[in-house]
Amino acid sequence: MSKRGITPEDLRQLRLAGDPQMSPDGEQVAFALKTVDSEKNRYQTHLWMADTTNGETRQFTYGEGPDTAPRWS
């Protein structure tokens, strides 16, 4: 099997998770997920939550602006 080069479409499919923050009870992790919005030719970042017991994830923010730096209060 021959290797193929990286294409622009490959880069548009990247999803980069960052800044994970464990909840005080240890049951959830909040994190920022950066994706490429190819229609608007920009990055989009939203906050997501992951359950540490079953691994389920759900999107927490949906706005137009970049949502970053999740923190627990």
DAFEN-V229866 format. One record per backbone hydrogen bond with DSSP energy under -0.5 kcal/mol. NH is the residue of the N-H (numbers start at 1). CO is the residue of the C=O. E is the energy in kcal/mol with one decimal. If there is no record, write none. Layout:
nh:NH co:CO e:E
nh:NH co:CO e:E
//
This chain:
nh:11 co:7 e:-1.6
nh:12 co:8 e:-1.9
nh:13 co:9 e:-0.9
nh:13 co:10 e:-0.7
nh:14 co:11 e:-1.2
nh:16 co:34 e:-2.7
nh:17 co:15 e:-0.6
nh:18 co:32 e:-2.5
nh:21 co:30 e:-2.7
nh:23 co:28 e:-3.0
nh:26 co:23 e:-1.8
nh:29 co:50 e:-2.4
nh:30 co:21 e:-2.6
nh:31 co:48 e:-2.3
nh:32 co:18 e:-2.6
nh:33 co:46 e:-3.0
nh:34 co:16 e:-3.0
nh:34 co:32 e:-0.5
nh:35 co:44 e:-2.8
nh:36 co:12 e:-0.6
nh:37 co:35 e:-0.5
nh:37 co:42 e:-3.5
nh:38 co:36 e:-1.0
nh:41 co:37 e:-0.8
nh:42 co:37 e:-1.8
nh:44 co:35 e:-2.8
nh:46 co:33 e:-1.8
nh:48 co:31 e:-3.0
nh:49 co:58 e:-2.5
nh:50 co:29 e:-2.4
nh:51 co:56 e:-2.9
nh:52 co:27 e:-2.5
nh:53 co:27 e:-0.5
nh:55 co:51 e:-1.8
nh:58 co:49 e:-2.2
nh:60 co:47 e:-3.1
nh:61 co:47 e:-1.5
nh:67 co:45 e:-2.7
nh:67 co:65 e:-0.6
nh:68 co:66 e:-0.6
//
